[in-house]
């Protein structure tokens, strides 16, 4: 018998591009109708960066959020069931409002539906500049909740370096 012939396939080189980004994550309360309206306004504020065309080096190129729970009847749920009508995440934390004259003492355990946000910022600037952008975002969120009659004690944002391989 003849010699077996090895099939030679030409491998195509795949180039990997590495991008450094900064990922910001946070949860926003969404228990009441006012909270849910505030979450929608935050989403609208983030979306407006694309619509207005006011592009800066801090303009986000996209973001992700979990579903927004809503209070609807069982009949409406069957008719209008969508991914935005079910609670997905629940936050558990201690409220640190003043209690019995002692400031910053854990007062009560709060458990409520929350909406998760994830934003990736490109890294084009000094870290302190992005910190200022995040402070403005946080102030905007506090203002939006206050306008809805639901001022917040605190909103934690987590910022971390990530590396994206494309």
Secondary structure as GFF3:
##gff-version 3
##sequence-region A 1 166
A	DSSP	beta_strand	18	29	.	.	.	ID=ss1
A	DSSP	alpha_helix	33	51	.	.	.	ID=ss2
A	DSSP	beta_strand	63	65	.	.	.	ID=ss3
A	DSSP	alpha_helix	74	79	.	.	.	ID=ss4
A	DSSP	beta_strand	89	95	.	.	.	ID=ss5
A	DSSP	beta_strand	108	122	.	.	.	ID=ss6
A	DSSP	alpha_helix	127	147	.	.	.	ID=ss7
A	DSSP	beta_strand	157	165	.	.	.	ID=ss8
###
